Amino acid sequence: MNIVGITACPTGIAHTYITKKKLIQAAESRGHHCRIETQGTIGVEDELTPQEIADADVVILAVDVKIHGEERFKGKPVIRITTETVMQNALGLIQKVESLIQKK
Amino acid sequence: MLDIKEVLFDENVCLNLNATTKDEAISEMTKMLYRNQVIEDQKTFIKEIYERESEGITGIGDGIAIPHGRSKTVKKTVIAVGRSNEGIRDWETFDNKPVKCIIMFAIRDVDMSQHIMLLSHVAELLLDEDVIQVLHTAQTSSEIVNVLRKDH
């Protein structure tokens, strides 16, 4: 699958980036391609391009706070969770996403 | 990116905390920051730390916790490291393992993005098995500084 997503946590300093890394590690270990945009204290980094979003099979929003630019994902399957879900079990999450998307 | 040495100093690394509880660990490390003139007021800083604690778990697993506070009382953004060889069992973690190494971020209220980028980079390093290993076994503070400095 092509996965894109956004991570954002309350302070925007630590969990945003740890969650990003965990998501990418888990997705890649299952053979997926994964691109994550971070929205932290210092703003948006690794911003997703319109092409990446268009090519995505699924959007994962691992966010604890309000994010910018959610309208970019209109029409896409969006899975919204908290950073805690990813911290707890990133691999389990990716497997769940696989079954959800493949059922469609 | 800035060098880790801009924010991580030997004097803010304590390899043998006396603390056996989360409250004691936070207060012991806050005291260290106060003594080293990183913060002006311990009470205010502790309050900020607990505010972030109330928003979610900072025990990220593998014995590592990353409490962090952004506060007016912080004079200079730093990373403090505290290690408890016994382990702290009442710290909420994602894998229920006791916390043995605490990486505390004290963040100045108004700070340059470069410092924040550095902290974020350090946070990412804490998922690296080799880094975790060194954090738990280092005998000197410079080993810790070096492993967090390494560009993985």
Chai-1 contact restraints between the chains, C-beta under 6 A:
chainA,res_idxA,chainB,res_idxB,connection_type,confidence,min_distance_angstrom,max_distance_angstrom,comment,restraint_id
A,P10,B,E55,contact,1.0,0.0,6.0,A-B,restraint_1
A,T11,B,R52,contact,1.0,0.0,6.0,A-B,restraint_2
A,I13,B,I116,contact,1.0,0.0,6.0,A-B,restraint_3
A,I13,B,L119,contact,1.0,0.0,6.0,A-B,restraint_4
A,A14,B,I66,contact,1.0,0.0,6.0,A-B,restraint_5
A,A14,B,H68,contact,1.0,0.0,6.0,A-B,restraint_6
A,A14,B,A123,contact,1.0,0.0,6.0,A-B,restraint_7
A,Y17,B,S120,contact,1.0,0.0,6.0,A-B,restraint_8
A,Y17,B,A123,contact,1.0,0.0,6.0,A-B,restraint_9
A,Y17,B,E124,contact,1.0,0.0,6.0,A-B,restraint_10
A,I18,B,A123,contact,1.0,0.0,6.0,A-B,restraint_11
A,K21,B,E124,contact,1.0,0.0,6.0,A-B,restraint_12
A,K21,B,L127,contact,1.0,0.0,6.0,A-B,restraint_13
A,T41,B,I116,contact,1.0,0.0,6.0,A-B,restraint_14
A,I42,B,S113,contact,1.0,0.0,6.0,A-B,restraint_15
A,I42,B,I116,contact,1.0,0.0,6.0,A-B,restraint_16
A,E84,B,G56,contact,1.0,0.0,6.0,A-B,restraint_17
A,M87,B,F94,contact,1.0,0.0,6.0,A-B,restraint_18
A,Q88,B,F94,contact,1.0,0.0,6.0,A-B,restraint_19
